[in-house]
Every structure is written in structure tokens, then in C-alpha cells.
Amino acid sequence: MHNVVFTCGAVPESDGTVKIYWGGADTVMCVGEADISELVALCLDHGRPAK
């Protein structure tokens, strides 16, 4: 599979952001931060079409 990330957890923050954790190559843990409203908008506007 290409362009797939298997997350290990997500922590919503009180400032409207979310920290998303994932494993990298089974050797490290990574974290990224996103604005929740922007993340939801991107998913709704650019998500895969329903089958």
C-alpha cells in the first residue's frame, strides 16, 4: 500500500490542534500536529469518493 500511515494515537489539545502519533519503520515513534478544523476540511474536500 502506498501513502498509508497507521496511527498509534491522537491527542486533541484545548487550542484546537491535535497531535497524531505513528510508528516509523518499526524503529521510531513520530508525532505531527495539525489544526483540527483544517484537518476535517481537508478530509471532506479531498477525501476518496464513496464506493
Contacts in CASP RR format, 6 or more apart in sequence:
PFRMAT RR
TARGET T0000
AUTHOR 0000-0000-0000
METHOD contacts of the structure
MODEL  1
MHNVVFTCGAVPESDGTVKIYWGGADTVMCVGEADISELVALCLDHGRPA
K
5 22 0 8 1.000
6 22 0 8 1.000
6 23 0 8 1.000
7 20 0 8 1.000
7 21 0 8 1.000
7 22 0 8 1.000
8 21 0 8 1.000
8 22 0 8 1.000
8 23 0 8 1.000
8 29 0 8 1.000
9 20 0 8 1.000
9 21 0 8 1.000
9 22 0 8 1.000
10 18 0 8 1.000
10 19 0 8 1.000
10 20 0 8 1.000
10 21 0 8 1.000
11 18 0 8 1.000
11 19 0 8 1.000
11 21 0 8 1.000
12 18 0 8 1.000
12 36 0 8 1.000
13 19 0 8 1.000
16 35 0 8 1.000
16 36 0 8 1.000
16 37 0 8 1.000
17 33 0 8 1.000
17 34 0 8 1.000
17 35 0 8 1.000
17 36 0 8 1.000
18 33 0 8 1.000
18 34 0 8 1.000
18 36 0 8 1.000
18 39 0 8 1.000
19 31 0 8 1.000
19 32 0 8 1.000
19 33 0 8 1.000
20 31 0 8 1.000
20 32 0 8 1.000
20 33 0 8 1.000
20 34 0 8 1.000
21 29 0 8 1.000
21 30 0 8 1.000
21 31 0 8 1.000
21 32 0 8 1.000
22 29 0 8 1.000
22 30 0 8 1.000
22 31 0 8 1.000
23 29 0 8 1.000
23 30 0 8 1.000
24 30 0 8 1.000
END
